[in-house]
Amino acid sequence: MPPAKPQIPLRLKVLRAIRLVPQRYDRFRALTMTASLGLLLGVPLSGLARVDLWRGHHALLFREATLGQGLTGVVVGIAALYVVTFMSNVVMGRMFCGWGCPVGQVSRFGEGAGLPGLKPRQRFLAHARGAIFSAALVLSFLAWWVDLTVLWRGSGAALWLSWSLVAAGVAAAWAHGRYWRWKFCMQVCPIGLYYSFVSTAKWFGIHFRNQTGSCIECDACDHVCPVDLKPRELVTPLPARGGLSIPDAPGRNHCLECGDCVRACEFMIAKRGQGPVPLHLGYYAGAQSIERSGKIESLAS
C-alpha cells in the first residue's frame, strides 16, 4: 500500500482560500512589520544605544561610550521596548502580537510557504520572502551587540563567526516557522504570559456583532485562528492551555488580534452574499453578541 499522505491542517486550507483574494490587512501588516524592524535596527545603527563586541565602538545617545555605558543603554532600550508593548495593551490589547511582533511574522511566513496547492515558483518565492525577513530580523538583533560592518570588514575569524551567527539565526527562524509557529505565542512567549492574565482593553479588538443575524455559522473563523480560539466566544474563560499561559482567563486575553478570523468572515460573507460582516477588528462600543452553547446572547461591550 502507498504511504498515507500527510494530513493538511484545516487552518492552512482556509488560509489558502482567503489569501487568493487581496485584502487590506496584507498592506497594513507589511507596514507595521517594516516599522518594527526599522525600530529594532534604527536604535543601534543610529548610535542611540549599542554594544560593539568587535571593535569596541560602543555608543550611547549618539556618542562614543564605554562598554558599561553602552550596555546600560542596550538594557534600558530593550526594557523600554517591552514597556511600550505592555502599555499598548491598555489601549489596544494584544495588537502588537498580531501586527508588530517579528516572531509572529516568521510563523506567518512559514505558513505561507506550506500552503497547499502552491506551484513550485510560488513556494520558492514564499520561502525566499521568509528567508529575507528572517535575515533582516537576525541582523536587527545582531546590530545591538556588534558593528554590522564586521560582515564585510572583519578579519577571517570575525567574518566566519559573524556569518555563522547570521546563518544559524536564519536556520532557527526557518525551523520555528516550519514546526513551532504559534505554539510559541500560546505557551512560551513571556509577553504572552503577561497578556494572558492582565485584562485587555474591551473597547478595541475582535468583536462579534450579530444583532442582524448575519453570521452564517460556517465556523471559518474558528478554523483559521492561529492560537485555537473561538472568535465568537472571546469573553468565555479558557482552561489551562499549557506552558506559561494562565488558566481561566477569557479568550480575549489570549487573542492575538491578527485579524485572520475577520478576513475569513469577510471572505465567507462575500461568497455567500450575506451581510453585514459580524466579526470586526477595531473600536466598537455597541452591544456585542456572544455565541455560547448554540445560543446567542447580547452583552454590553
C-alpha positions in Angstrom: 0.0 0.0 0.0 1.3 3.5 -0.8 2.1 5.6 2.3 -0.7 7.8 3.5 -0.5 11.4 2.6 0.2 13.8 5.5 -2.9 15.5 6.8 -3.1 19.2 5.9 -4.2 21.3 8.8 -7.6 22.9 8.2 -6.2 26.3 9.0 -3.9 26.1 6.0 -6.7 25.1 3.8 -8.8 28.1 4.9 -5.7 30.4 4.6 -5.1 29.2 1.0 -8.6 30.2 0.1 -8.7 33.6 1.6 -5.2 34.6 0.6 -6.2 34.2 -3.1 -8.2 37.5 -2.6 -6.1 40.6 -2.0 -7.1 42.3 1.3 -6.2 45.5 3.2 -4.6 43.6 6.1 -1.8 42.5 3.8 -0.7 46.1 3.2 -1.2 47.1 6.8 0.8 44.2 8.2 3.6 44.9 5.7 3.8 48.5 7.0 3.7 47.6 10.7 6.3 44.8 10.4 8.6 47.2 8.5 8.2 49.7 11.3 9.0 47.1 13.9 12.2 46.0 12.1 13.1 49.7 11.4 12.9 50.4 15.1 15.0 47.4 16.1 17.6 48.4 13.5 17.3 52.1 14.0 18.3 52.2 17.7 21.7 50.6 17.3 22.6 51.9 13.8 21.8 55.5 14.8 24.1 55.2 17.9 21.3 55.7 20.3 22.4 52.6 22.2 24.9 49.9 21.0 27.5 47.5 22.3 30.2 46.6 19.9 31.9 43.4 20.8 34.1 43.5 17.7 35.9 46.9 17.7 34.8 48.3 21.0 32.9 51.2 19.3 30.1 51.3 21.9 27.5 54.1 21.7 25.0 55.8 23.9 22.8 58.8 23.0 24.6 59.1 19.6 28.1 59.4 21.2 31.0 57.1 21.7 30.7 55.4 25.1 32.3 52.9 27.4 31.3 49.3 27.5 29.3 49.9 30.7 27.5 52.9 29.3 26.7 51.1 26.0 25.5 48.0 27.9 23.3 50.2 30.1 21.8 51.8 27.1 21.1 48.4 25.5 19.4 47.1 28.6 17.3 50.3 29.0 16.4 50.3 25.3 15.2 46.7 25.4 13.3 47.4 28.6 11.7 50.4 27.0 10.5 48.3 24.1 8.9 45.9 26.5 7.3 48.7 28.4 5.8 50.1 25.1 4.3 46.8 24.3 2.9 46.4 27.8 1.4 49.9 27.8 -0.2 49.4 24.3 -2.1 46.5 25.9 -4.2 49.1 27.9 -5.4 50.8 24.7 -5.4 48.1 22.0 -5.0 44.7 23.8 -2.6 42.3 22.1 -2.5 44.3 18.8 1.4 44.1 18.9 1.3 40.3 18.9 -0.7 40.2 15.6 0.7 43.2 13.8 4.2 44.2 15.3 5.8 41.0 16.6 8.6 39.8 14.2 8.4 36.3 15.7 4.8 36.0 14.8 5.6 37.2 11.3 8.2 34.4 11.0 5.4 32.0 11.8 3.2 33.6 9.2 5.9 33.3 6.5 6.4 29.7 7.5 2.7 29.0 7.0 2.7 30.9 3.7 5.4 28.5 2.4 3.4 25.5 3.5 0.1 26.3 2.0 -1.4 23.5 -0.1 -1.8 23.9 -3.8 1.1 26.3 -4.4 3.1 26.0 -7.6 6.9 25.4 -7.3 7.6 29.0 -8.2 5.1 30.3 -5.7 6.5 28.1 -2.9 10.0 29.2 -3.8 9.0 32.8 -3.6 7.3 32.2 -0.2 10.4 30.6 1.2 12.5 33.5 -0.2 10.3 36.2 1.4 10.5 34.3 4.7 14.3 34.0 4.4 14.8 37.7 3.6 12.6 38.7 6.6 14.4 36.3 8.9 17.8 37.6 7.8 16.6 41.2 8.5 15.4 40.1 11.9 18.7 38.4 12.8 20.7 41.4 11.6 18.5 43.7 13.7 19.3 41.7 16.8 23.0 41.4 15.9 23.3 45.2 15.4 22.7 45.7 19.2 25.8 43.8 20.0 28.3 44.4 17.2 29.0 46.9 14.4 27.5 45.3 11.3 30.4 46.3 9.2 32.1 43.2 10.6 30.2 41.3 8.0 32.4 42.6 5.3 35.4 44.3 7.0 36.2 41.8 9.8 39.2 39.5 10.0 38.9 35.9 8.8 37.8 34.7 12.3 35.4 37.6 12.7 33.8 37.0 9.3 33.4 33.3 10.0 31.9 33.9 13.4 29.5 36.7 12.3 28.2 35.0 9.2 27.8 31.7 11.2 25.6 33.6 13.7 23.5 35.0 10.8 23.2 31.6 9.2 22.3 29.9 12.5 19.7 32.6 13.2 18.1 32.3 9.8 18.0 28.5 10.2 16.4 28.8 13.6 13.8 31.2 12.2 13.1 28.7 9.4 12.7 25.9 11.9 10.4 28.0 14.0 8.2 28.9 11.1 8.2 25.4 9.8 7.5 23.4 13.0 6.8 25.6 16.2 4.9 28.6 14.9 2.0 29.7 17.1 2.7 27.3 19.9 5.4 29.7 20.9 2.8 32.5 21.3 0.4 30.2 23.1 2.8 28.7 25.7 6.2 30.2 25.8 6.3 33.9 24.9 7.0 35.9 28.1 4.9 38.9 26.8 2.1 36.4 26.1 2.3 35.3 29.8 1.7 38.9 30.9 -1.2 39.3 28.5 -2.8 36.1 29.5 -3.7 37.3 33.0 -3.9 41.1 32.6 -7.3 42.4 31.5 -7.0 43.9 28.0 -8.9 46.8 26.5 -12.5 45.8 26.0 -13.4 48.5 23.5 -10.7 47.6 21.0 -10.1 44.2 19.4 -12.1 41.4 17.9 -15.9 41.9 18.4 -18.7 39.6 17.3 -21.7 41.7 16.3 -24.6 39.5 15.2 -27.7 41.6 16.0 -28.9 41.3 12.4 -28.3 37.5 12.3 -25.7 37.8 9.5 -23.5 35.0 10.9 -23.8 32.0 8.6 -22.2 29.7 11.2 -19.6 28.4 8.7 -17.0 28.2 11.5 -14.3 29.5 9.2 -13.2 32.0 11.9 -12.7 29.1 14.4 -10.7 27.1 11.8 -8.4 29.9 10.9 -7.5 31.2 14.4 -3.7 30.7 14.8 -4.0 30.1 18.6 -7.0 27.9 18.6 -9.6 30.3 19.9 -13.3 30.7 19.1 -13.6 34.4 17.9 -17.3 34.4 18.7 -16.7 33.4 22.3 -13.8 35.6 23.4 -15.4 36.5 26.7 -15.5 32.9 27.8 -12.8 31.8 30.4 -10.5 29.2 29.0 -9.0 26.2 30.8 -5.2 25.7 31.1 -3.6 25.8 27.7 -0.2 24.5 28.8 3.2 26.3 29.1 3.3 29.7 30.6 -0.3 30.7 29.9 -2.6 31.4 32.8 -5.8 29.3 33.2 -9.3 30.7 33.5 -8.5 33.9 31.6 -11.1 35.0 29.0 -10.3 34.1 25.4 -9.9 37.8 24.7 -6.7 37.8 26.8 -5.2 35.1 24.5 -6.4 36.7 21.2 -3.5 38.0 19.0 -5.9 40.4 17.2 -4.2 39.3 14.0 -7.5 39.7 12.1 -7.4 36.3 10.4 -10.8 35.5 11.7 -12.2 38.8 10.3 -10.6 38.2 7.0 -12.1 34.7 6.8 -15.5 36.1 7.9 -15.4 38.8 5.2 -14.4 36.2 2.6 -17.3 33.8 3.5 -19.9 36.6 3.8 -18.9 38.0 0.4 -19.0 34.4 -1.1 -22.5 33.7 0.3 -23.9 37.1 -0.5 -24.9 38.0 3.1 -24.1 41.0 5.2 -23.0 42.8 7.3 -19.8 41.1 8.4 -20.4 40.1 12.0 -16.8 39.9 13.1 -15.0 43.2 13.5 -11.4 44.3 14.4 -11.1 47.7 15.9 -13.0 50.1 18.2 -16.6 49.1 19.0 -18.7 50.5 21.8 -22.0 49.0 20.9 -23.7 45.8 22.1 -21.7 42.6 21.3 -23.3 39.3 20.5 -21.6 36.3 22.1 -22.4 32.8 20.8 -22.3 30.3 23.6 -23.6 26.7 23.5 -25.6 27.3 20.4 -27.4 30.2 22.0 -27.0 33.9 21.0 -26.7 36.3 23.9 -26.4 40.1 23.6 -24.0 41.7 26.1 -22.8 45.2 26.6 -19.3 45.6 25.2 
